[in-house]
Amino acid sequence: MMDFSQLGVSIEMQRSGAIVMIRPHIENPTPLSLQYRMTVRQNSSNGSAGISQQGEVQSGVSSNGVSLSMPEDATCQVHLEIFQNDTLLREIDSSCNGAPK
């Protein structure tokens, strides 16, 4: 079994105007590919919405992401799970309200 003690997991976010791009990201001393499942939930005065995405992410490489329109009054939560062969390795939660511009 591979040692995942040095596996770094993060959620990359970048804002451009009212659009926020959200991507899963992993770092590891040795290159590897893992599966991910990401859920984004948004609430605003217009209602709520949810997006789920799953796929593969490689260490050190930006993967496909979710592009989300964020109105001024919107709040957003992201939940990311990283797997290897259906075994959950890491999970993290983040708010996308403070995404860098």
Secondary structure, 3 states (H helix, E strand, C coil): CCCCCCCEEEEEEEEECCEEEEEEEEECCCCCEEEEEEEEEEEECCEEEEEEEEEEEECCCCCCCEEEECCCCCEEEEEEEEEECCEEEEEEEEECCCCCC
